Amino acid sequence: MAEPYPTKAIYPPIYPGEPGWRDYYRSRNLNLPHQYHNGGIWPMIGGFHVAALVRHGWMREAERQLHSLAEANHDGIDGEWEFNEWLHGDSGHPMGFGKQAWSAAMYVYAYNAVKTGQLPLFDQLLAAKPQSAREAEINDIVIRAGGGPV
């Protein structure tokens, strides 16, 4: 999900012939496996991924993914520090448009989260959550065949 960089929009990608495949995914070749929304890497999502690791206290992995996210943002089609829209999910090669503010902003957010342990906005939203809603949460993780929580 986060290799070679964080994080893929869909993981695992959907291949032709699989139940989730739709022929329109071939349109402009954007949603072939490992591309765009079908397993392509979105640095903006990677910033949220790093923040989630911080939220769970997995700081070593958050730092590792932050470094990887920096590498993804550094790579460009026309130059360095391009903050590309999306990268190929297998090769990590930049494929989208450069100079994307959401990619840059989520890198800054992730960097701040790793350095301070705080998640602005999300910390406030969680603090405002009613006690009854917190008590009703089910936070146990159960891994099922094929990956992901049940």
N, CA, C and O of each residue as an XYZ file, in Angstrom:
600
protein
N       0.819     -1.190      0.000
C       0.000      0.000      0.000
C       0.866      1.259      0.000
O       0.455      2.294     -0.525
N       2.045      1.178      0.578
C       2.893      2.362      0.690
C       4.269      2.145      0.064
O       5.231      2.819      0.434
N       4.368      1.231     -0.859
C       5.638      1.005     -1.539
C       5.441      1.197     -3.034
O       4.428      0.717     -3.542
N       6.304      1.842     -3.771
C       7.571      2.392     -3.311
C       7.436      3.684     -2.513
O       8.393      4.102     -1.862
N       6.271      4.325     -2.549
C       6.035      5.554     -1.788
C       4.622      5.506     -1.212
O       3.783      4.752     -1.705
N       4.348      6.293     -0.184
C       2.986      6.354      0.337
C       2.130      7.336     -0.456
O       2.636      8.399     -0.815
N       0.965      7.067     -0.728
C       0.152      5.887     -0.508
C      -0.734      5.686     -1.719
O      -1.127      6.651     -2.375
N      -1.047      4.449     -2.015
C      -1.845      4.132     -3.195
C      -3.321      4.438     -2.966
O      -3.861      4.195     -1.886
N      -3.959      4.972     -3.997
C      -5.370      5.343     -3.904
C      -6.250      4.109     -3.716
O      -7.220      4.158     -2.960
N      -5.935      3.029     -4.374
C      -6.613      1.744     -4.219
C      -5.524      0.694     -4.088
O      -4.561      0.683     -4.855
N      -5.684     -0.184     -3.116
C      -4.723     -1.269     -2.957
C      -5.475     -2.526     -2.561
O      -6.286     -2.482     -1.636
N      -5.237     -3.623     -3.216
C      -4.417     -3.775     -4.409
C      -5.146     -3.252     -5.639
O      -6.367     -3.094     -5.621
N      -4.395     -2.980     -6.715
C      -5.054     -2.497     -7.930
C      -5.979     -3.570     -8.508
O      -5.815     -4.763     -8.253
N      -6.937     -3.117     -9.279
C      -7.903     -4.008     -9.921
C      -7.408     -4.282    -11.343
O      -7.086     -3.355    -12.085
N      -7.352     -5.563    -11.715
C      -6.863     -5.971    -13.035
C      -8.014     -6.382    -13.941
O      -9.068     -6.800    -13.463
N      -7.807     -6.261    -15.275
C      -8.834     -6.736    -16.206
C      -9.177     -8.198    -15.908
O      -8.300     -9.024    -15.651
N     -10.470     -8.488    -15.950
C     -10.932     -9.842    -15.675
C     -11.341    -10.064    -14.227
O     -12.041    -11.033    -13.934
N     -10.926     -9.195    -13.318
C     -11.339     -9.309    -11.923
C     -12.744     -8.739    -11.763
O     -13.167     -7.905    -12.563
N     -13.471     -9.179    -10.739
C     -14.861     -8.728    -10.569
C     -15.029     -7.210    -10.502
O     -16.035     -6.691    -10.985
N     -14.089     -6.497     -9.927
C     -14.216     -5.047     -9.800
C     -13.807     -4.267    -11.036
O     -13.991     -3.050    -11.085
N     -13.255     -4.945    -12.036
C     -12.790     -4.257    -13.245
C     -13.967     -3.755    -14.067
O     -14.981     -4.437    -14.214
N     -13.809     -2.527    -14.609
C     -14.786     -1.953    -15.536
C     -14.027     -1.516    -16.782
O     -12.934     -0.958    -16.684
N     -14.609     -1.772    -17.957
C     -13.924     -1.450    -19.201
C     -13.592      0.034    -19.322
O     -12.607      0.394    -19.967
N     -14.402      0.900    -18.711
C     -14.106      2.324    -18.815
C     -12.816      2.708    -18.070
O     -12.343      3.834    -18.223
N     -12.239      1.802    -17.272
C     -10.956      2.089    -16.627
C      -9.855      2.306    -17.667
O      -8.829      2.919    -17.371
N     -10.069      1.803    -18.882
C      -9.073      1.971    -19.944
C      -9.090      3.384    -20.543
O      -8.187      3.747    -21.297
N     -10.107      4.173    -20.211
C     -10.241      5.515    -20.770
C      -8.975      6.327    -20.530
O      -8.562      6.535    -19.389
N      -8.372      6.777    -21.610
C      -7.132      7.569    -21.568
C      -6.030      6.862    -20.776
O      -5.071      7.500    -20.340
N      -6.164      5.547    -20.590
C      -5.190      4.733    -19.865
C      -4.953      5.201    -18.437
O      -3.931      4.861    -17.842
N      -5.877      5.974    -17.878
C      -5.657      6.519    -16.542
C      -5.864      5.507    -15.430
O      -5.212      5.607    -14.391
N      -6.737      4.548    -15.609
C      -7.033      3.641    -14.512
C      -6.640      2.203    -14.784
O      -7.244      1.271    -14.252
N      -5.620      2.028    -15.618
C      -5.026      0.713    -15.752
C      -4.347      0.385    -14.422
O      -4.092      1.297    -13.635
N      -4.049     -0.878    -14.146
C      -3.414     -1.210    -12.866
C      -2.170     -0.361    -12.602
O      -1.342     -0.156    -13.489
N      -2.059      0.122    -11.380
C      -0.954      0.945    -10.867
C      -0.978      2.386    -11.383
O       0.001      3.116    -11.225
N      -2.087      2.794    -11.995
C      -2.171      4.148    -12.513
C      -3.338      4.906    -11.888
O      -4.369      4.330    -11.542
N      -3.146      6.193    -11.758
C      -4.143      7.151    -11.292
C      -4.901      6.612    -10.086
O      -4.283      6.356     -9.052
N      -6.224      6.430    -10.179
C      -6.986      5.962     -9.017
C      -6.861      4.464     -8.777
O      -7.202      3.995     -7.691
N      -6.387      3.707     -9.745
C      -6.318      2.247     -9.636
C      -4.920      1.796     -9.204
O      -4.192      1.171     -9.975
N      -4.564      2.118     -7.980
C      -3.258      1.714     -7.466
C      -2.165      2.723     -7.701
O      -1.004      2.455     -7.390
N      -2.509      3.898     -8.253
C      -1.530      4.970     -8.381
C      -1.228      5.568     -7.010
O      -2.078      5.547     -6.120
N      -0.040      6.091     -6.846
C       0.397      6.694     -5.582
C       0.006      8.164     -5.586
O       0.327      8.895     -6.523
N      -0.679      8.590     -4.549
C      -1.083      9.986     -4.393
C      -0.370     10.544     -3.163
O      -0.739     10.189     -2.044
N       0.638     11.404     -3.329
C       1.335     11.967     -2.166
C       0.400     12.669     -1.181
O       0.673     12.698      0.019
N      -0.692     13.229     -1.676
C      -1.650     13.869     -0.772
C      -2.209     12.829      0.202
O      -2.316     13.099      1.398
N      -2.561     11.658     -0.294
C      -3.050     10.589      0.579
C      -1.922     10.117      1.502
O      -2.162      9.758      2.655
N      -0.694     10.121      0.985
C       0.460      9.731      1.800
C       0.618     10.590      3.042
O       1.028     10.092      4.090
N       0.299     11.875      2.939
C       0.365     12.755      4.106
C      -0.629     12.336      5.176
O      -0.311     12.348      6.365
N      -1.847     11.962      4.749
C      -2.837     11.450      5.698
C      -2.370     10.134      6.312
O      -2.595      9.880      7.495
N      -1.721      9.301      5.504
C      -1.205      8.023      5.982
C      -0.186      8.249      7.107
O      -0.254      7.600      8.151
N       0.741      9.159      6.891
C       1.740      9.475      7.918
C       1.046     10.003      9.176
O       1.397      9.602     10.286
N       0.081     10.882      9.019
C      -0.645     11.430     10.165
C      -1.358     10.322     10.939
O      -1.384     10.351     12.169
N      -1.935      9.346     10.233
C      -2.610      8.231     10.903
C      -1.614      7.400     11.708
O      -1.933      6.937     12.803
N      -0.423      7.210     11.175
C       0.615      6.480     11.919
C       0.971      7.219     13.205
O       1.144      6.605     14.258
N       1.079      8.543     13.110
C       1.357      9.359     14.299
C       0.216      9.204     15.304
O       0.465      9.018     16.496
N      -1.027      9.279     14.837
C      -2.187      9.147     15.723
C      -2.126      7.851     16.527
O      -2.497      7.824     17.700
N      -1.655      6.776     15.890
C      -1.593      5.473     16.557
C      -0.294      5.257     17.332
O      -0.092      4.200     17.930
N       0.588      6.264     17.321
C       1.825      6.164     18.082
C       2.911      5.339     17.417
O       3.875      4.945     18.073
N       2.772      5.074     16.137
C       3.761      4.286     15.407
C       4.800      5.223     14.798
O       4.903      5.358     13.579
N       5.562      5.861     15.672
C       6.450      6.951     15.247
C       7.591      6.492     14.338
O       7.938      7.197     13.391
N       8.166      5.352     14.602
C       9.266      4.881     13.736
C       8.776      4.699     12.300
O       9.442      5.110     11.350
N       7.602      4.078     12.153
C       7.038      3.889     10.810
C       6.600      5.227     10.218
O       6.743      5.444      9.015
N       6.070      6.120     11.043
C       5.680      7.452     10.558
C       6.904      8.193     10.019
O       6.827      8.821      8.963
N       8.014      8.130     10.722
C       9.244      8.788     10.251
C       9.743      8.161      8.958
O      10.189      8.867      8.053
N       9.667      6.830      8.869
C      10.105      6.138      7.648
C       9.230      6.546      6.462
O       9.738      6.830      5.377
N       7.937      6.570      6.673
C       7.028      6.939      5.586
C       7.149      8.423      5.227
O       6.989      8.790      4.063
N       7.428      9.275      6.213
C       7.642     10.690      5.931
C       8.855     10.875      5.023
O       8.818     11.668      4.083
N       9.920     10.145      5.307
C      11.123     10.215      4.462
C      10.799      9.746      3.039
O      11.226     10.359      2.061
N      10.046      8.662      2.941
C       9.643      8.146      1.636
C       8.739      9.142      0.910
O       8.859      9.321     -0.302
N       7.841      9.785      1.642
C       6.964     10.801      1.052
C       7.778     11.983      0.529
O       7.461     12.541     -0.522
N       8.824     12.363      1.257
C       9.708     13.440      0.790
C      10.366     13.047     -0.530
O      10.463     13.865     -1.445
N      10.817     11.800     -0.629
C      11.421     11.334     -1.886
C      10.412     11.400     -3.031
O      10.754     11.812     -4.140
N       9.172     10.996     -2.764
C       8.132     11.041     -3.799
C       7.892     12.477     -4.263
O       7.768     12.736     -5.460
N       7.827     13.394     -3.323
C       7.589     14.801     -3.668
C       8.791     15.434     -4.347
O       8.639     16.364     -5.140
N       9.963     14.947     -4.050
C      11.190     15.467     -4.663
C      11.248     15.129     -6.150
O      11.663     15.950     -6.968
N      10.828     13.910     -6.490
C      10.900     13.466     -7.882
C       9.916     14.253     -8.732
O       8.798     14.546     -8.307
N      10.349     14.588     -9.934
C       9.472     15.325    -10.832
C       9.706     14.944    -12.275
O      10.670     14.253    -12.606
N       8.831     15.393    -13.108
C       8.967     15.172    -14.542
C       9.877     16.242    -15.135
O      10.721     15.951    -15.982
N       9.698     17.490    -14.679
C      10.455     18.611    -15.228
C      11.531     19.157    -14.300
O      12.317     20.013    -14.706
N      11.579     18.677    -13.060
C      12.572     19.182    -12.127
C      12.376     18.600    -10.742
O      11.485     17.780    -10.521
N      13.214     19.031     -9.810
C      13.139     18.548     -8.441
C      12.044     19.258     -7.656
O      11.612     20.353     -8.018
N      11.606     18.625     -6.587
C      10.584     19.164     -5.687
C       9.360     19.629     -6.462
O       8.878     20.750     -6.303
N       8.886     18.742     -7.290
C       7.754     19.077     -8.150
C       6.409     18.877     -7.442
O       5.401     19.423     -7.891
N       6.370     18.117     -6.361
C       5.112     17.845     -5.651
C       4.045     17.405     -6.651
O       3.013     18.054     -6.824
N       4.336     16.273     -7.303
C       3.473     15.771     -8.365
C       2.133     15.297     -7.824
O       2.002     14.934     -6.655
N       1.151     15.309     -8.702
C      -0.212     14.887     -8.381
C      -0.261     13.404     -8.022
O      -0.815     13.021     -6.992
N       0.332     12.568     -8.895
C       0.327     11.125     -8.647
C       1.530     10.484     -9.320
O       2.104     11.025    -10.266
N       1.893      9.317     -8.805
C       3.029      8.564     -9.312
C       2.581      7.149     -9.651
O       1.612      6.638     -9.089
N       3.301      6.522    -10.580
C       2.976      5.142    -10.949
C       3.120      4.253     -9.722
O       4.126      4.326     -9.017
N       2.118      3.412     -9.462
C       2.080      2.608     -8.251
C       3.126      1.521     -8.161
O       3.417      1.036     -7.068
N       3.696      1.127     -9.279
C       4.731      0.089     -9.267
C       6.122      0.703     -9.363
O       6.998      0.381     -8.560
N       6.331      1.577    -10.331
C       7.671      2.153    -10.557
C       7.942      3.379     -9.688
O       9.101      3.702     -9.429
N       6.890      4.068     -9.234
C       7.063      5.303     -8.476
C       7.380      6.502     -9.350
O       7.656      7.584     -8.830
N       7.346      6.335    -10.667
C       7.651      7.430    -11.587
C       6.522      8.462    -11.571
O       5.352      8.086    -11.655
N       6.851      9.773    -11.462
C       5.816     10.812    -11.505
C       5.042     10.747    -12.823
O       5.631     10.632    -13.898
N       3.721     10.823    -12.722
C       2.881     10.676    -13.908
C       1.890     11.824    -14.093
O       1.394     12.031    -15.201
N       1.597     12.561    -13.045
C       0.554     13.578    -13.114
C       1.118     14.962    -13.322
O       2.221     15.139    -13.840
N       0.338     15.933    -12.908
C       0.753     17.327    -13.008
C       1.589     17.703    -11.799
O       1.317     17.259    -10.684
N       2.603     18.520    -12.022
C       3.458     18.996    -10.951
C       2.873     20.218    -10.267
O       1.851     20.767    -10.680
N       3.552     20.621     -9.217
C       3.205     21.837     -8.462
C       1.788     21.762     -7.895
O       1.003     22.703     -8.008
N       1.486     20.627     -7.289
C       0.165     20.423     -6.703
C       0.182     20.861     -5.246
O       0.903     20.284     -4.431
N      -0.599     21.867     -4.917
C      -0.633     22.417     -3.558
C      -1.070     21.369     -2.546
O      -0.567     21.366     -1.422
N      -1.990     20.478     -2.905
C      -2.445     19.476     -1.937
C      -1.341     18.491     -1.600
O      -1.269     18.015     -0.467
N      -0.477     18.173     -2.561
C       0.660     17.296     -2.266
C       1.638     18.000     -1.328
O       2.134     17.401     -0.374
N       1.906     19.263     -1.604
C       2.822     20.041     -0.748
C       2.231     20.241      0.639
O       2.920     20.071      1.645
N       0.949     20.604      0.690
C       0.312     20.876      1.983
C       0.274     19.642      2.872
O       0.524     19.739      4.073
N      -0.032     18.493      2.302
C      -0.097     17.293      3.136
C       1.292     16.819      3.542
O       1.434     16.153      4.568
N       2.319     17.145      2.762
C       3.675     16.844      3.233
C       3.991     17.714      4.452
O       4.522     17.220      5.447
N       3.668     18.993      4.378
C       3.920     19.901      5.516
C       3.124     19.432      6.734
O       3.639     19.437      7.852
N       1.870     19.028      6.520
C       1.040     18.541      7.618
C       1.669     17.291      8.253
O       1.769     17.189      9.476
N       2.092     16.344      7.403
C       2.706     15.109      7.894
C       4.005     15.408      8.643
O       4.264     14.826      9.697
N       4.813     16.307      8.104
C       6.065     16.699      8.752
C       5.775     17.267     10.141
O       6.429     16.899     11.116
N       4.804     18.153     10.223
C       4.420     18.749     11.502
C       3.927     17.672     12.477
O       4.257     17.704     13.662
N       3.142     16.726     11.971
C       2.625     15.654     12.826
C       3.759     14.823     13.413
O       3.742     14.496     14.600
N       4.738     14.484     12.592
C       5.872     13.682     13.074
C       6.704     14.473     14.081
O       7.131     13.926     15.097
N       6.933     15.742     13.807
C       7.788     16.553     14.689
C       7.107     16.927     16.003
O       7.779     17.037     17.028
N       5.786     17.123     15.995
C       5.091     17.599     17.205
C       4.195     16.553     17.861
O       3.822     16.690     19.027
N       3.851     15.507     17.108
C       2.914     14.518     17.622
C       1.482     15.012     17.631
O       0.607     14.346     18.184
N       1.224     16.153     17.036
C      -0.110     16.750     17.022
C      -0.692     16.735     15.614
O       0.027     16.804     14.617
N      -2.019     16.643     15.567
C      -2.736     16.645     14.295
C      -3.764     17.768     14.323
O      -4.919     17.542     14.684
N      -3.351     18.987     13.942
C      -4.302     20.105     13.948
C      -5.573     19.754     13.183
O      -5.529     19.034     12.186
N      -6.668     20.252     13.642
C      -8.027     19.999     13.182
C      -8.514     18.642     13.678
O      -9.546     18.581     14.346
N      -7.819     17.562     13.379
C      -8.279     16.242     13.794
C      -8.249     16.095     15.310
O      -9.147     15.480     15.886
N      -7.231     16.648     15.965
C      -7.204     16.621     17.432
C      -8.436     17.326     18.000
O      -9.060     16.830     18.939
N      -8.784     18.475     17.435
C      -9.932     19.231     17.910
C     -11.250     18.483     17.628
O     -12.154     18.473     18.463
N     -11.342     17.873     16.466
C     -12.552     17.112     16.139
C     -12.722     15.924     17.085
O     -13.826     15.648     17.555
N     -11.629     15.231     17.357
C     -11.717     14.095     18.279
C     -12.074     14.549     19.688
O     -12.846     13.887     20.381
N     -11.514     15.672     20.110
C     -11.806     16.189     21.449
C     -13.278     16.583     21.582
O     -13.841     16.515     22.675
N     -13.897     16.992     20.486
C     -15.293     17.421     20.514
C     -16.281     16.257     20.384
O     -17.488     16.446     20.535
N     -15.772     15.067     20.105
C     -16.642     13.911     19.912
C     -17.330     13.562     21.232
O     -16.661     13.463     22.261
N     -18.634     13.376     21.225
C     -19.344     13.062     22.471
C     -18.850     11.757     23.103
O     -18.475     10.816     22.404
N     -18.858     11.721     24.417
C     -18.408     10.545     25.156
C     -19.188      9.298     24.742
O     -18.607      8.219     24.620
N     -20.488      9.434     24.527
C     -21.306      8.275     24.139
C     -20.849      7.693     22.801
O     -20.880      6.478     22.609
N     -20.428      8.554     21.883
C     -19.934      8.083     20.587
C     -18.593      7.376     20.748
O     -18.339      6.366     20.092
N     -17.736      7.903     21.616
C     -16.445      7.247     21.856
C     -16.645      5.871     22.488
O     -15.943      4.919     22.148
N     -17.608      5.770     23.410
C     -17.867      4.498     24.081
C     -18.460      3.461     23.127
O     -18.299      2.260     23.346
N     -19.136      3.905     22.084
C     -19.749      2.986     21.123
C     -18.764      2.504     20.053
O     -19.100      1.619     19.266
N     -17.563      3.069     20.011
C     -16.575      2.683     19.004
C     -16.113      1.247     19.199
O     -16.015      0.753     20.322
N     -15.834      0.599     18.095
C     -15.198     -0.718     18.112
C     -13.862     -0.534     17.414
O     -13.814     -0.367     16.195
N     -12.789     -0.565     18.169
C     -11.464     -0.284     17.626
C     -10.573     -1.512     17.543
O      -9.373     -1.398     17.293
N     -11.162     -2.691     17.752
C     -10.378     -3.919     17.606
C     -10.139     -4.167     16.125
O     -11.052     -4.023     15.313
N      -8.932     -4.534     15.778
C      -8.589     -4.829     14.391
C      -8.563     -6.336     14.215
O      -7.882     -7.047     14.955
N      -9.305     -6.814     13.237
C      -9.334     -8.228     12.901
C      -8.903     -8.337     11.455
O      -9.538     -7.760     10.572
N      -7.838     -9.064     11.202
C      -7.353     -9.236      9.836
C      -8.056    -10.430      9.202
O      -8.150    -11.505      9.795
N      -8.545    -10.219      7.988
C      -9.219    -11.296      7.264
C      -8.399    -11.665      6.035
O      -7.517    -10.918      5.612
N      -8.697    -12.801      5.482
C      -8.010    -13.229      4.254
C      -8.193    -12.150      3.196
O      -9.303    -11.650      3.015
N      -7.147    -11.789      2.510
C      -7.208    -10.733      1.503
C      -6.791     -9.397      2.053
O      -6.665     -8.432      1.299
N      -6.572     -9.315      3.355
C      -6.076     -8.079      3.972
C      -7.185     -7.155      4.389
O      -8.309     -7.243      3.895
N      -6.868     -6.286      5.284
C      -7.809     -5.269      5.737
C      -8.632     -5.727      6.916
O      -8.793     -6.924      7.153
N      -9.151     -4.763      7.654
C      -9.971     -5.105      8.816
C     -11.344     -5.599      8.408
O     -11.840     -5.266      7.331
N     -11.949     -6.387      9.264
C     -13.288     -6.900      9.029
C     -14.274     -5.811      9.360
O     -15.482     -6.014      9.238
